[in-house]
Amino acid sequence: MKKIVLLLCLFAFCLACHTQAQSPARTVQEISQRDFYQNIAQRDSADNWQYKNKQVTVVDFNATWCGPCRRLAPILKELAAEMPNVDFFSIDIDDNKELARQLKISSIPMLLICPVGEAPQAIVGLYPKEEIIKVIDYVSKGN
């Protein structure tokens, strides 16, 4: 009986390890201005942007010196792992000043939430995880 229990535990452990190896954890991807233009949005006139996302996309505009930005980062990392239907990206505005200027970013952290086929919405500041989830859900439903 002990051998059967031991074998079952070993089998369960191996299965868990295999499943974890098969599905890597989703995370927030750090991207540049070039990546933003190629994968998320393209500017076709002065203030007209065409968003290319195939699913809801959240872009975190931040800076390394920003305290609230550093506190927001682990929250977004958790959300990326918990929300497989949402893509999460991070852009450092100090390394991508032209993009920040074009998007008229004056305060950080700023989350740009891009629903599919709808106008993106921005929220500025540090919010609790639950509030960010509510905003993502609200914006992604086209409200």
C-alpha positions as CSV (number, residue, x, y, z in Angstrom):
1,M,0.0,0.0,0.0
2,K,2.8,2.4,0.9
3,K,4.4,1.7,-2.5
4,I,1.2,2.5,-4.4
5,V,0.8,5.8,-2.5
6,L,4.5,6.6,-3.2
7,L,4.1,5.8,-6.9
8,L,1.0,7.9,-7.1
9,C,2.7,10.9,-5.4
10,L,5.7,10.5,-7.8
11,F,3.4,10.3,-10.8
12,A,1.5,13.5,-9.6
13,F,4.8,15.3,-9.1
14,C,6.1,14.4,-12.5
15,L,2.8,15.4,-14.1
16,A,2.9,18.8,-12.3
17,C,6.5,19.4,-13.4
18,H,5.6,18.5,-17.0
19,T,2.5,20.7,-17.1
20,Q,4.5,23.6,-15.7
21,A,7.3,23.1,-18.3
22,Q,4.7,23.0,-21.1
23,S,3.0,26.4,-20.2
24,P,5.5,29.1,-19.4
25,A,4.3,31.8,-17.0
26,R,3.0,34.9,-18.8
27,T,4.7,38.1,-17.8
28,V,5.0,41.7,-18.6
29,Q,7.2,42.2,-21.7
30,E,9.5,45.2,-21.8
31,I,9.4,46.8,-25.2
32,S,10.8,49.8,-27.0
33,Q,9.3,52.5,-29.1
34,R,10.0,50.4,-32.2
35,D,8.3,47.4,-30.8
36,F,5.3,49.6,-29.9
37,Y,5.0,50.8,-33.5
38,Q,5.4,47.3,-34.9
39,N,3.1,45.3,-32.6
40,I,0.7,47.6,-30.8
41,A,-0.1,50.9,-32.7
42,Q,0.9,52.9,-35.7
43,R,0.4,56.6,-36.0
44,D,-1.1,57.5,-39.4
45,S,-1.5,61.3,-38.8
46,A,-0.9,63.9,-36.2
47,D,-3.3,62.5,-33.6
48,N,-4.7,59.4,-35.3
49,W,-3.5,56.1,-34.1
50,Q,-4.3,52.7,-35.5
51,Y,-4.1,49.9,-32.9
52,K,-3.0,46.5,-34.1
53,N,-3.7,44.4,-31.1
54,K,-5.6,41.1,-31.6
55,Q,-6.6,40.9,-27.9
56,V,-6.8,43.4,-25.1
57,T,-3.4,45.0,-24.5
58,V,-2.2,46.9,-21.5
59,V,0.9,49.1,-21.9
60,D,2.6,50.4,-18.7
61,F,4.5,53.7,-19.3
62,N,7.0,54.1,-16.4
63,A,10.5,55.1,-15.3
64,T,13.1,53.5,-13.1
65,W,13.2,56.5,-10.8
66,C,9.4,56.5,-10.2
67,G,8.4,55.0,-6.9
68,P,4.7,54.3,-7.8
69,C,5.9,52.7,-11.0
70,R,8.1,50.3,-9.1
71,R,5.2,49.4,-6.8
72,L,2.9,48.9,-9.8
73,A,5.3,46.5,-11.6
74,P,4.7,43.4,-9.4
75,I,0.9,44.0,-9.6
76,L,1.1,43.9,-13.4
77,K,3.3,40.8,-13.3
78,E,0.6,39.1,-11.2
79,L,-2.1,40.2,-13.6
80,A,-0.2,39.0,-16.6
81,A,0.0,35.5,-15.1
82,E,-3.7,35.6,-14.1
83,M,-5.2,37.1,-17.3
84,P,-4.2,35.0,-20.3
85,N,-6.5,37.0,-22.7
86,V,-4.6,40.2,-22.0
87,D,-1.2,41.2,-23.2
88,F,0.9,43.3,-20.9
89,F,3.8,45.5,-22.0
90,S,6.1,47.9,-20.2
91,I,7.8,51.0,-21.7
92,D,10.4,53.1,-19.9
93,I,9.6,56.7,-20.9
94,D,13.2,57.8,-20.3
95,D,14.4,55.3,-22.9
96,N,11.5,56.1,-25.3
97,K,11.1,59.9,-25.0
98,E,9.7,60.4,-28.5
99,L,6.9,58.0,-28.0
100,A,6.1,59.5,-24.6
101,R,6.0,62.9,-26.3
102,Q,3.8,61.7,-29.2
103,L,1.3,60.1,-26.7
104,K,1.4,63.2,-24.6
105,I,2.4,61.3,-21.4
106,S,2.9,63.9,-18.7
107,S,2.4,61.7,-15.5
108,I,3.4,58.2,-14.7
109,P,2.7,55.5,-14.1
110,M,0.2,55.5,-16.9
111,L,-1.6,52.4,-18.2
112,L,-2.8,52.5,-21.8
113,I,-5.6,49.9,-22.1
114,C,-6.3,49.0,-25.7
115,P,-9.4,47.0,-26.3
116,V,-9.8,45.2,-29.7
117,G,-11.4,47.5,-32.2
118,E,-12.2,50.3,-29.7
119,A,-10.5,53.5,-28.6
120,P,-7.8,53.0,-25.9
121,Q,-8.3,54.4,-22.5
122,A,-5.6,55.6,-20.1
123,I,-5.4,55.6,-16.3
124,V,-2.7,57.5,-14.5
125,G,-1.4,56.7,-11.0
126,L,-1.0,53.7,-8.7
127,Y,-4.2,51.7,-8.2
128,P,-4.8,48.5,-6.3
129,K,-4.9,45.3,-8.3
130,E,-8.7,44.9,-8.0
131,E,-9.3,48.4,-9.4
132,I,-7.0,47.7,-12.4
133,I,-8.9,44.5,-13.1
134,K,-12.2,46.4,-13.0
135,V,-10.9,49.0,-15.5
136,I,-9.5,46.4,-17.9
137,D,-12.9,44.5,-17.8
138,Y,-14.8,47.8,-18.2
139,V,-12.7,49.0,-21.2
140,S,-12.5,45.6,-22.9
141,K,-16.3,45.3,-22.9
142,G,-16.5,48.5,-25.0
143,N,-18.0,50.7,-22.3
